[in-house]
Amino acid sequence: MPKAALCIAGAATAALVTCWVWKHRVLDKLFQAAPGAPPANKSTCAVQGLAGLIGNTPLVRIASLSSATGCEIVAKAEFLNPGGSVKDRVALHIIQDAFAQGRLTEGGLIAEGTAGSTGVSLAMIAHAYGCQCHIAMPDDAAQEKGLMLEALGATVQRMRPVSITNPDHFVNVARRKAAQQPNSIFADQFENLANFRAHLQTGQEVWEQCSGHLDGFVCGAGTGGTIAGVSTYLKQQQPDVQVYLIDPPGSSLYNKVTRGVMYTKQEAEGKRLKNPFDTITEGIGINRQTANFSLAHIDGAFQGTDREAVEMAAYLLRNEGLFVGSSAAMNCVGAVKLARKLGPGHTIATILCDGGQRHLSRFHNPEYLQTHDLLPEAQGTLLDFVH
């Protein structure tokens, strides 16, 4: 393996450990006894294995965004899950469902087509259930994601990006892999409603951590599971909560929400590219409606740009010390847009899907950004780069 690749793999692995340690330092504070009280017994609060570490992530107030918008902007720190992303929740539910239904037993194979984070979560959790993992992924995904999958023991098959209708699309390749041997499942995160059900819990956590005082929620969508599960739970508690989608360049979900159709007239006339994702964000944006997304309760949508996402990532690091990935940065762009729409005095929640450590070769690579004329330029606390 090239030296540079080894460095990236080492940095990514170290990042997972750092996130886990950070999360448990937060938990350690919860065990601190009040003055004069006897020491707390941590053993009575032990969680059960890896599964017990997933979810119940902190809700962080983003002070700089809150001050700049006049709203309370809070975000679920999903990068503190043991696998480093929100996808731990989905992977856990998919595997648990498969075991409960008898479709998978110990020693079986879990196959999935994914650009990265879901694969990392599946590969990690598969070990806890005594299973193997096979991941098919596009070869243009961030290099460190593939290296992380291999470090976690998954077999990785890199595929040329093609349309989902092509048999060689990485999702279709993973589906065939699962069908080729017994005791195997295709995780199918896009259509598997275990994804949606996992995020009903995310929605409950958001609601309870906000003490029921929440005016809006915004996030992007790839599989659609997060926005579907969270919106369903929040609307059950308070129908007036405004739920908005933030959609990156090249995705058709904005059109679906705002116009009721996936494509514009020009796209329908055959001008749409086969691989239209003209964006450097990863994990969000799609040109079809998934089973999970169809369950979402969405009031409106915003479009975000790569420039806004890059600038937001730099803003959060500069002003908050938060080092986030591309989809988390785009979610915060959406939070600012929703804050401006609702006006000062409202509370808005979003999701910090993962940390920036998985985006070192692209989204956080100055040389890569320069080739796309996307080097961050903004300074200070102004949000003029959000349009």
DOSE-310850 format. One record per residue (C-alpha): x, y, z. Coordinates in Angstrom, 2 decimals, padded with zeros to 5 digits. Each point is the difference from the previous one (the first is absolute). Layout:
N
       c1       c2       c3
        X        Y        Z
...
! end
This chain:
387
       c1       c2       c3
   000.00   000.00   000.00
   001.44   003.49  -000.87
   001.37   002.00   002.90
  -002.59   002.74  -000.51
  -002.82  -002.53   000.16
   001.40  -001.46   003.22
   000.09   003.49   001.50
  -003.62   000.63  -000.95
  -001.07  -003.37   001.40
   001.87   000.70   003.22
  -001.57   003.44   000.33
  -003.49  -001.37  -000.63
   000.46  -002.77   002.59
   001.36   002.48   002.52
  -003.03   002.19  -000.66
  -002.39  -002.79   000.99
   001.88  -000.50   003.25
   000.03   003.75   000.67
  -003.78   000.26  -000.56
  -000.63  -002.97   002.34
   002.23   001.48   002.71
  -001.66   003.42  -000.36
  -003.47  -001.50   000.34
   000.94  -001.89   003.13
   001.70   002.98   001.58
  -003.38   001.68  -000.33
  -001.61  -003.03   001.65
   002.61   000.01   002.75
  -001.16   003.47   000.99
  -003.47  -001.41   000.55
   001.45  -002.35   002.61
   001.60   002.79   002.04
  -001.62   000.04   003.42
  -001.35   003.17   001.58
   002.18   001.56   002.73
  -000.14  -002.17   003.13
  -001.75  -002.89  -001.74
   001.53  -003.50  -000.13
   001.74  -001.01  -003.23
  -002.36  -001.24  -002.71
   000.16  -003.68  -000.94
   000.71   000.01  -003.74
  -000.48  -003.75  -000.30
  -003.75   000.38   000.53
  -000.14   002.23  -003.09
   001.97  -002.27  -002.34
  -001.48  -000.45  -003.46
  -000.24  -003.39  -001.70
   002.78  -000.32  -002.55
   000.48   002.00  -003.18
  -003.74   000.38  -000.62
  -000.35   001.83   003.31
   002.41   002.68  -001.15
  -002.10   000.96  -003.03
  -002.43   002.90   000.21
  -000.86   002.35   002.86
   002.55   002.44  -001.40
   000.29   003.49   001.51
  -001.88   002.97  -001.39
   002.43   002.88  -000.45
  -000.95   003.67  -000.18
   001.93   001.70  -002.79
   000.60   003.36   001.63
   001.40   001.85  -003.02
  -002.89  -000.96  -002.29
  -002.50   000.75   002.77
   001.46   003.45   000.60
   000.18   000.83  -003.71
  -003.61  -001.04  -000.74
  -001.80   000.92   003.22
  -001.28  -003.58   000.23
   001.06  -002.87   002.21
   001.77  -002.37  -002.38
   000.77  -003.42   001.44
   001.35  -003.16  -001.58
   000.22  -003.70   000.81
   003.69  -000.92   000.30
  -000.32  -003.27  -001.92
   003.74  -000.13  -000.63
   000.28  -001.16   003.64
  -001.53  -003.37  -000.82
   002.64  -002.77   000.28
   000.23  -000.35  -003.79
   000.26   003.76  -000.39
  -003.27   000.73  -001.78
  -003.79   000.01   000.10
   000.04  -003.17  -002.11
   000.80  -002.09   003.10
  -003.69   000.28   000.89
  -001.12  -001.31  -003.38
   002.52  -002.82  -000.20
  -000.91  -001.23   003.48
  -003.74  -000.10  -000.75
   000.52  -001.73  -003.35
   002.11  -002.74   001.59
  -002.25  -000.41   003.03
  -003.08  -000.26  -002.23
   001.66  -002.65  -002.16
   000.90  -002.09   003.05
  -003.46   000.40   001.54
  -001.66  -001.11  -003.24
   002.32  -002.99  -000.43
   001.44   001.29  -003.28
   003.51   000.18   001.47
   001.85  -002.05   002.58
   003.50   000.02   001.44
   002.62  -000.63  -002.68
  -002.13   001.57  -002.74
   000.83   002.71  -002.50
  -001.28   003.58  -000.12
   000.34   001.63  -003.43
  -000.68   003.62  -000.84
   000.63   002.57  -002.71
   001.06   003.28   001.60
   002.26   002.99  -000.51
   001.50  -000.46   003.44
  -001.49   000.75   003.40
  -002.68  -002.69   000.03
   002.63  -002.49  -001.07
   002.26   000.99   002.88
  -002.86  -000.46   002.46
  -001.04  -003.36  -001.47
   003.58  -001.28  -000.03
   000.50   000.96   003.64
  -003.32  -001.29   001.34
   000.24  -003.21  -002.04
   002.86  -001.10   002.26
  -002.19   000.43   003.09
  -002.47  -002.48  -001.53
   002.59  -002.45  -001.30
  -000.61   000.86  -003.66
   002.06   000.95  -003.04
  -000.49   003.11  -002.11
   000.36   000.71  -003.73
  -000.22   003.56  -001.28
  -000.30   001.11  -003.63
   000.73   003.71  -000.41
   000.62   002.58  -002.75
   003.67   000.49  -000.74
  -000.32   003.79   000.21
  -000.96  -000.02   003.71
   002.49   001.45   002.47
   003.03  -002.28   000.18
   000.06  -000.17   003.78
  -003.46  -001.57   000.11
   001.17  -003.02  -001.97
   003.12  -000.27   002.14
  -002.09   000.10   003.15
  -002.24  -002.79  -001.30
   003.01  -002.18  -000.70
   001.47   000.80   003.42
  -003.28  -001.21   001.53
   000.29  -003.32  -001.81
  -002.59   000.50  -002.74
   000.62  -001.15  -003.55
  -000.22   003.06  -002.24
  -000.99   000.02  -003.67
   000.52   003.34  -001.75
  -002.23   000.72  -003.00
  -000.10   002.64  -002.73
  -002.93   002.40   000.69
  -002.94  -000.80  -002.31
  -003.77   000.46   000.04
  -002.00  -002.01   002.54
  -001.70  -001.66  -002.99
   003.35  -001.50  -001.05
   000.64  -003.57   001.27
   003.53   001.09   000.93
  -001.16   002.77   002.33
   001.62  -000.67   003.36
  -003.38  -000.51   001.72
  -001.03  -002.63  -002.58
   003.37  -001.73   000.34
  -000.48  -000.26   003.78
  -003.53  -001.37  -000.45
   001.31  -002.77  -002.28
   002.77  -000.82   002.46
  -002.54  -000.62   002.77
  -002.10  -002.19  -002.29
   002.92  -002.25  -000.88
   000.37  -001.76   003.35
  -002.19  -001.19   002.88
  -000.21   001.82   003.33
   000.58   003.34  -001.69
  -001.94   003.25  -000.06
   000.05   003.05  -002.22
  -000.20   002.88   002.50
  -001.90   002.14  -002.54
   000.22   003.20   002.04
  -001.91   002.03  -002.60
  -003.13  -002.17   000.01
   000.27  -001.86   003.31
  -002.45   001.63   002.42
   002.18  -000.99   002.96
   001.79   003.20  -001.00
  -003.14   002.06   000.58
  -000.76  -001.78   003.28
   003.52   000.64   001.28
  -000.55   003.72  -000.36
  -003.28   000.06   001.87
   002.32  -000.36   002.99
   002.17   002.85  -001.31
  -003.11   002.17  -000.19
  -000.98  -000.92   003.55
   003.46   000.94   001.25
  -000.14   003.37  -001.77
  -003.44   000.75   001.44
   000.91  -000.98   003.55
   003.36   001.79  -000.06
  -001.79   003.15  -001.12
  -002.52  -000.52   002.84
  -002.78   000.19  -002.57
   000.96   003.55  -001.02
   000.77  -000.37  -003.69
  -001.16   002.04  -002.97
   001.89  -001.50  -002.90
   002.13  -002.89  -001.19
   002.12  -000.11  -003.14
   002.31  -002.56  -001.62
   001.03  -001.43  -003.34
  -001.10  -003.36  -001.35
   001.70  -002.88  -001.76
  -001.85  -003.12   001.05
  -002.60   002.28   001.59
  -000.06  -001.96   003.25
   001.12   002.82   002.27
  -002.43   002.66  -001.16
  -002.84  -002.56  -000.23
   000.45  -001.44   003.49
   000.74   003.30   001.73
  -002.81   001.89  -001.73
  -002.52  -002.74   000.77
   000.81   000.04   003.70
   000.13   003.79   000.27
  -003.29   000.48  -001.85
  -001.65  -002.51   002.33
   001.07   002.13   002.95
  -000.57   003.43  -001.55
  -001.60   000.22  -003.46
   001.09   003.63  -000.36
   003.72  -000.83   000.06
   001.37   001.12  -003.38
   002.04  -002.70  -001.74
   002.19   001.06  -002.92
   002.27  -001.83  -002.41
   003.39   001.42  -001.04
   000.99  -001.43  -003.39
   003.45   000.12  -001.68
   000.75   000.72  -003.67
  -001.02  -002.75  -002.41
  -002.69  -001.49   002.23
  -003.68  -000.04  -000.96
  -001.56  -000.11   003.45
  -000.40   003.80   000.12
  -002.18  -000.24  -003.11
  -001.98  -002.86   001.52
  -000.78   001.96   003.16
  -000.69   003.37  -001.61
  -001.55  -001.03  -003.34
  -001.19  -003.55   000.56
   002.20  -001.42  -002.77
   003.53  -001.36   000.12
   001.29   001.81  -003.09
  -000.36   003.39  -001.60
  -001.46   000.35  -003.50
   003.46   000.32  -001.50
   001.18  -003.16   001.73
  -003.08  -001.91  -001.14
   000.85   000.91  -003.60
   003.13  -002.11   000.17
   002.58   002.57   001.02
   000.68  -001.57   003.37
   003.35  -001.73   000.37
   000.26  -003.69   000.87
   002.18   000.87   002.99
  -001.28   003.51   000.83
   001.43   000.54   003.48
   001.97   003.15  -000.64
   000.94   000.34   003.66
   002.82  -000.80   002.38
  -002.36  -000.78   002.87
  -000.34  -003.68   000.84
  -002.86  -001.95   001.55
  -002.88   002.27  -001.06
  -001.79   000.62  -003.28
  -001.74  -002.50  -002.26
  -002.06  -000.11  -003.20
  -002.69  -002.44   001.06
  -002.50  -000.29   002.82
   000.85  -002.76   002.44
  -002.42  -001.92   002.20
   001.48   001.77   003.01
  -000.28   003.51  -001.46
  -003.64  -000.64  -000.94
  -000.83  -000.13   003.73
   001.42   003.45   000.73
  -002.21   002.91   001.07
   001.64   003.02  -001.62
  -001.32   003.56  -000.07
   002.51   001.48  -002.43
   003.47  -000.19  -001.48
   003.12   002.06  -000.58
   002.79  -000.46  -002.51
   003.59   000.20   001.21
   003.21   000.45  -001.94
   003.45  -001.51   000.33
   001.36   003.48   000.77
  -002.46   000.41   002.88
   000.90  -003.43   001.41
   003.76   000.57  -000.21
  -000.27   003.42   001.58
  -002.27  -001.34   002.75
   002.47  -002.77   000.85
   002.77   002.60   000.32
  -002.32   002.25   002.02
  -000.84  -002.74   002.51
   003.65  -000.90   000.46
   001.05   003.65   000.31
  -002.74   001.05   002.42
  -000.97  -003.20   001.83
   002.90  -002.41  -000.34
  -002.43  -002.43  -001.66
   001.64  -001.98  -002.81
  -002.88  -001.40  -002.05
  -000.56  -001.86  -003.24
  -001.63   001.29  -003.16
  -003.59  -001.04   000.72
   000.19   001.37   003.56
   001.24   003.31  -001.40
  -002.85   000.07  -002.51
  -002.47  -000.72   002.80
   001.26   003.07   001.86
  -000.43   002.05  -003.18
  -003.61  -001.20   000.05
  -000.34   000.98   003.67
   001.05   003.57  -000.81
  -002.43   000.18  -002.93
  -002.84  -001.29   002.17
   000.91   002.44   002.79
  -000.25   002.88  -002.48
  -003.34  -001.29  -001.27
  -001.56  -000.41   003.45
   001.60   003.12   001.49
   001.73   000.63   003.33
  -001.12  -001.68   003.19
  -000.53  -003.51  -001.35
   001.77  -003.26   000.85
   001.31  -002.02  -002.93
   001.65  -003.42   000.09
   002.14  -001.84  -002.52
   002.40  -002.94  -000.23
   003.80  -000.05   000.05
   000.18  -003.26  -001.95
   003.72  -000.68   000.27
   003.34   001.61   000.64
   002.39   001.47  -002.52
   002.54  -002.78   000.46
  -001.69  -002.05  -002.72
   000.27   002.82  -002.51
   003.73   000.75   000.03
   000.64  -000.93  -003.64
  -002.80   002.14  -001.47
  -002.20   002.32   002.03
   002.80   000.99   002.40
   002.83  -000.20  -002.53
   001.20   003.49  -001.05
   001.51  -001.30  -003.25
  -003.23  -001.74  -000.96
  -002.07   003.06   000.91
   002.28   002.25  -001.99
  -000.51  -002.06  -003.15
  -003.73   000.68   000.40
   000.47   003.66   000.93
  -001.48  -000.70   003.43
   002.67   001.03   002.48
  -001.75   001.69   002.96
   000.31   003.77   000.00
  -002.32   001.30   002.74
   001.35   001.17   003.35
  -001.46   000.77   003.41
  -003.57  -000.70   001.05
  -002.00   001.52  -002.85
  -002.20  -002.34  -002.01
   000.05   001.94  -003.26
   001.00  -003.16  -001.87
  -003.44  -001.55   000.67
  -002.44   001.21  -002.63
! end
